[in-house]
Amino acid sequence: MSLSPNIEILNDHQYLIDETRLHRAASIVLEQHDQDAALTIVITNDDEVRSLNRQFRGIDTPTDVLSFPSEELPEEIEPLEDESPYIGDLVIAYPYALSQAQREHHLPQDSFDLLVVHGTLHLLGYDHDTPEHKAQMWAAQERALIALAIPVSIVPALEGDLHDESGT
């Protein structure tokens, strides 16, 4: 389902999820960073995410979300004038993320929105590989969660489970 020319949501398994909220979560992050960018959010199963995690990160387990930044176009190729730059893909393992939300006693949709916010920040170049980078990313994440009316208290409990390092 595509709600905007800039954000496409693929939910081939027809999982019960509020795609409008996912779209809004990504849009808020892009707006807060003055980015006119395009991305794809894929909602899939644990096996598909496990396979991607094994292929791109060498980790043979499913995880909640993976971020795959797009490669930049070679200089000789110009993007179309009316086209937003494509920043990449987010891949969410619905069963894994749902189980994680239930275990942490969070509203599932709030958790899915957090994963989209977190993953979109990765696509924009944020990381949490050092304390300084983590502080910057968590501040940006908190701003987005507040704009989405999602309690920021949901982050510390999931902090150790946010495994969406770049897939490349």
ZAKE-937439 format. One record per atom (N, C-alpha, C): x, y, z; residue in three letters. Coordinates in steps of 0.1 Angstrom, whole numbers, plus 5000, padded with zeros to 4 digits. Example, Ala and Ser with C-alpha at 12.3 -4.5 7.8 and 13.67 -1.06 7.14 Angstrom:
BEGIN
513249435078ALA512349555078ALA513249675078ALA512849785071SER513749895071SER512950005079SER
//
This chain:
BEGIN
500949885000MET500050005000MET500950125000MET500650214991SER501450344991SER500550454995SER500950525006LEU500150635011LEU500650775006LEU501850775001SER502550894996SER503450844985SER503750934976PRO504750894966PRO506150874972PRO506350924984ASN507650914991ASN507850795000ASN506750735005ILE506850625015ILE505950515010ILE506550405007GLU505750285003GLU505850185014GLU504650125017ILE504550015027ILE504149895020ILE504949785022LEU504749655016LEU504349565027LEU503149505027ASN502649415037ASN502049295030ASN502849215023ASP502349105015ASP501748995023ASP502048985036HIS501448885045HIS500148935051HIS499749055048GLN498549115053GLN498449115069GLN499549145075TYR499549155090TYR498649265094TYR498049255106LEU497149355111LEU498049465117LEU498149575110ILE499049685115ILE498449815109ILE498549925116ASP498050045111ASP499150115102ASP498950095089GLU499950145079GLU499950295079GLU498850355082THR498850505082THR499750555093THR499750485105ARG500650525116ARG502150505112ARG502450395105LEU503750375101LEU504250485092LEU503350515082HIS503650625073HIS503950755080HIS503050785090ARG503250905098ARG504550905106ARG504950795111ALA506150785119ALA507350815110ALA507450765098ALA508550795089ALA508450935085ALA507250985082SER507151125077SER507551225088SER507251195100ILE507651295111ILE509151305112ILE509851185111VAL511351185111VAL511851265099VAL511351245088LEU511851315076LEU511551465077LEU510351495081GLU510051645083GLU510951705093GLU511151635105GLN512051695115GLN513451715110GLN513851655099HIS515151665094HIS515151735081HIS514051805077ASP513951875065ASP514351795053ASP513951675053GLN514251575042GLN513051545033GLN513251575020ASP512251525011ASP512851395005ASP512551285011ALA513151165007ALA512151055006ALA512450944999ALA511650834997ALA512250715004ALA511350625009LEU511850495015LEU510650395014LEU511050275017THR510150165017THR510150095030THR508950065036ILE508849985048ILE508249855044ILE508949745047VAL508449615044VAL508149545057VAL506849495058ILE506449425070ILE506449275066ILE507149195072THR507349055068THR507448955080THR507748835078ASN507848735088ASN509248715094ASN509348645105ASP510648625111ASP511648555102ASP511148455095ASP512148375086ASP512748465076ASP512048555070GLU512648645060GLU513648735066GLU513248795078VAL514248885084VAL515448805089VAL515248685094ARG516348605098ARG517348585086ARG516748555075SER517648525063SER518348655059SER517748775059LEU518448895056LEU519448925067LEU519148905080ASN520148925090ASN521348835089ASN521148715085ARG522248625083ARG523048665070ARG522348705060GLN523048745047GLN523848865049GLN523348975055PHE523949105055PHE524649135068PHE524349065079ARG525049095091ARG525748975098ARG525548855092GLY526248735097GLY525648695110GLY524348735113ILE523748695125ILE522548605122ILE522548485126ASP521548385122ASP520348385131ASP519748495134THR518548505142THR517648615136THR516348605139PRO515448715135PRO515748835144PRO515248945140THR515349065149THR514149155145THR513949265152ASP512749345151ASP512749425138ASP513849495135VAL513849575123VAL515349585118VAL515449585104LEU516649605098LEU516549725089LEU517649805088SER517649925080SER518749895069SER518249925056PHE519149905045PHE519250045037PHE520250125041PRO520450255033PRO520650225019PRO520150315010SER520350294996SER521750344992SER522250284982GLU523550334977GLU523350464969GLU524350554970GLU524150674963GLU524350654948GLU523650724940LEU523850714925LEU525250764921LEU525750704911PRO527050754906PRO526850904901PRO527850984902GLU527751124898GLU527251144884GLU527551054875GLU527051074861GLU525551044859GLU524950994870ILE523450964869ILE522751064878ILE521951144872GLU521151244879GLU519751194882GLU519251204895PRO517951164898PRO516951254890PRO515751204887LEU514751274880LEU514351394888LEU514051504881GLU513751634888GLU512651624898GLU511551554895ASP510451544904ASP510451424913ASP511651364914GLU511751244922GLU512551274935GLU511951224946SER512651244959SER513851144960SER514951184966PRO516051084967PRO515650964976PRO515950844971TYR515650724978TYR516650694988TYR516250685001ILE517250665012ILE517350525016ILE516350435013GLY516550295016GLY515250225021GLY515550115027ASP514450025031ASP514549995046ASP513349975052LEU513249925065LEU512449785064LEU512949685071VAL512349555071VAL511949515085VAL510649505088ILE510249475101ILE509749335102ILE510149255112ALA509649125114ALA508449135123ALA507249125117TYR506049145125TYR505949055137TYR506048925135PRO505848835147PRO506848865158PRO508148885154TYR509148915164TYR508849045172TYR508449145164ALA508249285170ALA506949275178ALA505949205174LEU504749185182LEU504949115195LEU505749005195SER506048935207SER506849025216SER507749105211GLN508649195219GLN507749295226GLN506749355219ALA505849455224ALA505049385236ALA504549265233GLN503749205243GLN504549165256GLN505749125254ARG506649095265ARG506949215273ARG507049335267GLU507349455274GLU506149535278GLU504949475275HIS503649535279HIS503549675273HIS503949685260HIS503749815253HIS502549785243HIS501949895239LEU500949885228LEU501749845215LEU501249745209PRO502049695197PRO502249805187PRO501249885184GLN501449985173GLN502450085177GLN502450125190ASP503550215195ASP504950155192ASP505050025195SER506349965193SER506749955178SER505749935169PHE505949935155PHE506350075150PHE505750175156ASP506050315152ASP507450345157ASP507850305169LEU509250325174LEU510250265164LEU509950145160LEU510850075150LEU511050155137LEU509950205132VAL510050285120VAL510850415123VAL510550485134VAL511350605138VAL512850565138VAL513150465146HIS514550425148HIS515150385135HIS514450305127GLY515050265114GLY515250385104GLY514250475104THR514350585095THR515550675099THR515750695112LEU516950765117LEU518250695112LEU518250565112HIS519450495107HIS519650525092HIS518550535084LEU518550565070LEU519150705068LEU518850795077LEU519350935076LEU520850945081LEU521450835085GLY522850835089GLY523050835104GLY522050825112TYR522250815127TYR522750675130TYR523450665141ASP523850535146ASP524050545162ASP524150435168HIS524350435183HIS525550345186HIS526650365178ASP527850285180ASP528750345190ASP528550475194THR529350535204THR528450605214THR528850635226PRO527950715235PRO527450845229PRO528350915222GLU528051045216GLU526951025205GLU527250935196HIS526250905185HIS524950855191HIS524950775201LYS523750725207LYS522950845213LYS523650935220ALA522951045226ALA522251135215ALA522951155204GLN522351225193GLN521151155187GLN521251025185MET520150945179MET518950945189MET519250915201TRP518150905211TRP517451035212TRP518151155211ALA517451285212ALA516551305200ALA517051265188ALA516151275176ALA515051175177ALA515251065182GLN514150965184GLN513151015194GLN513551075205GLU512651125215GLU511751235209GLU512351325201ARG511551435194ARG510451375186ARG510851275178ALA509851205169ALA508751135178ALA509151065188LEU508150995196LEU507151095203LEU507751205208ILE506851315214ILE505851365203ILE506351395191ALA505451445180ALA504351335177ALA504751215179LEU503751105176LEU502851065188LEU503051135199ALA502351115212ALA502550965217ALA503750915215ILE504150785220ILE505050815233ILE504750745244PRO505550765256PRO507050725253PRO507950815257VAL509350785255VAL509850685264VAL509050645275SER509350545284SER509450405277SER508950395265ILE508950265258ILE510450235253ILE511250345251VAL512550325246VAL513550245255VAL513750275268PRO514750205276PRO514450055276PRO513250015277ALA512949865277ALA513349795264ALA513249865253LEU513549805240LEU514949835236LEU515649925243GLU516949965238GLU517849855235GLU517949755243GLY518849635240GLY518349555229GLY517049565224ASP516549485214ASP516549555200ASP516949685200LEU516849755187LEU518149715179LEU518049615171HIS519149555163HIS519149595149HIS518749715145ASP518549745131ASP519749815125ASP520949765128GLU522149825122GLU522049815107GLU522749895100SER522749885086SER522949745081SER522149715071GLY522349585065GLY523449565056GLY524249675054THR525349665045THR526649685052THR
//
